[in-house]
Amino acid sequence: MDDIKDSKKSVLAEISEKLARFTKDEIAEKQAQIEQNLLEFANFMEAQLALLYIERSSEIPTGNIIKKSLDFKKGIVLPAFFDARHAINLLRIHNFDTDLVKGDQGRLEPDPETCKKVTLDQIDIAVIPGLAFDEKGGRLGFGEGYYNRLIAKLPETTRKISIAFEEQVADHVQMESRKYNLDIIITDKRIIYKI
């Protein structure tokens, strides 16, 4: 178990070091390319209902992606987190500016008072956050397990993808189980299909 933790720390340290070398302008350019690559990706374009997320400080910003998707009349679902049960509720939003409130964890989430709950089998494509990835669909998150449990419950027909800087793709991501794998990773340079 300690070997897995050490491996994860090593991968995350290497990625942090690579990303720290970029200027704010370079990061903004990379983010814009990732947004474009996702919004032009056929599976995303064709999806009726897409699960996205509101980023943490170290994740790719998703606000523009959510707003543009809503402008395209795509159905958007966002997670609402519940620490007490260590669970996620999936809620559909219609307006980025009015449907979000500060959640239990201090970040923006869909307002459970005004947003309708969505079941997992309704989601066509799920964009899953992460800190590090590999070409086999491996993913390292923040270690809380919210998204691992979600990935394992999503139907086989739901595409599980992530967006990332090319520098977040490592040679190998040590995982406890490959049942938490992604299908596709979209970076600023390419689209990676799980091998």
N, C-alpha and C positions, 0 to 999 in steps of 0.2 A: 504494500500500500504506500509506503514511503517512497519507493521508486517511482510510482505513478505521480505522486505529488511533486517530487523533485523534477521529473520530466516536464510536467506542466509548467512549473515555475521557470524552468530553463527556456522553454518555448516562448512564454509570455515576456520574459526579460529580453530575449533576442528580438522579438517583434517590437517591443517598446523602444528599444534602441534604434531600430530602423526607422520607425515613424518619427522619432524625435529629430531626425536629420532634416526633415522637410520644413520649408517655410510655410507660413499661413497661406500664401498665394498658391503654393504647390498643393497643399492639402485641399484648398477650395477647388482647384482645377480637377484633382482626382475625384473629389466628391461629386462634382458636376458630371464627370464621365460615368461614374457608377450609376447615378440617377438616370442618365440617358440610356445606359445599357439595360437597366431594369425596365424602364418604361417602354423600350422598344423590343423587349424580350417577348416572343410569341406567346409562351405559356402565361405570362403576366397579362399581356394585352387581352387574351381570350378569356381569362378568368372572370366570372361574374362576381364572385365574392372573394376578396383577398384579405388575409390576416397580415397586418403590419404591426409595428411597435413604435412607441415613443422612446427615443434613444436615451441612454445614460451618457455621461461625459465622454467615455472612451469608445462609444459606438458611432457608426456612420449616422449622421443626422437624417431623419426621415420626414420632417415637417413638409418640405417641398414635394416629396413623393406622395404623401397623403393628400395634400391640397390638389396637386395635378390629377391624381387618380379620382378624387371627388369631382373635379371639373369635367373629367371624361365620363362621369356618371357610373363609375365602377363602385360596387359595394365594398365598403371598407369596414373591417372589424379590428378592434384594438383590445388588448388585454387590460383587465382591472385585477390587481393583485390583492390577496387577502392573507396577511401574515398569520393570523390566528389559525387558519386551516392550511396554510402554505399552499394555497390554491390560486387558480386563475379563472376568472369569468371572462368570457368573450362577448363583447358588446359592439353592436353596429353603430357607427356614427354617420351623420349626414352633413354636419357642418363643423369644420376644424375649430372655428373661433368660438362657437357656442356650446358644443357637446362635450368639452373637456373640462375637468376639474382636478385639483390636487388630490392625489390618492393617499392611502396609508403610508406609502414609502416616500412621499414628498415630491413625486413627479406627476406629470399630467396623465390622466386616465379618462376613459369615457365616463360620463356621469350616469351612475346606475339608476338615477331617478328619471332620466329622459331617454336613455338609450336601450334598445331592445336586445335581450340576450340571444345569442346565436349558438347552435349546436355544432360540434366538430364536423359532423357529416355534411354540413352546408358549405364548408370552406373548400374552395377549388385550389388555392395556392396559399402557402404559409411562408412568410418572410420571417426567419428566425434570427435574432441577434446573436452575436458571439464575439470573442476576442481573438481566437486563432482557429485556423482550419487546415485541413489537408485535402489532397486530391482524391482520397477515398471517401470523402464526405464526413470526415471526422470534424468535431467542433468542440472548442473549449468555451464555456460561458463564465459566469461569475461564481459558479459553484453552489448556487442555491437550489438547483434542481427543478425550478419551475418549467423551463423549456424542455428539459429532458423528458419529464413526465408528459408534457404536451405532445412532443414528437412521437413518443411511443403510442399515444392514443389516437393520433390522426389516422384517418383511413388511408389504405395503400394508394388510392387514387389521388390523394391530395399531394401536390408537388411541394416538397420541403426545400426551400432555398435560403441562402444567406447572401447578403451584400457585404463586400469587404474591400479594403485596399489590397492590392497585389502582395504587398509586404506582410499581410496577415496570413498568407498561405505558407505553411511550414512543410518540411519534408514529411513529418509524421506527427500526428497528435495522439498522444496516449489516452485511450478511453477505456472505461470500465466495461462498456458494452457497445457493440456496433449497431444495436437496435435504435440508438439515438442519432444515427447518421442522417446527413442531408442528402438530397438528390443532386442539387446544383449549387454552385457558388459563382456569383457574378462579381467580378472585380473591375477595376478601372482599365484593365488590359485584356481580359478574356472572360469567357464563360466556361466553367469547369463542370463537366458531367462526371458524376461518381464513377470510378472504375471498379 
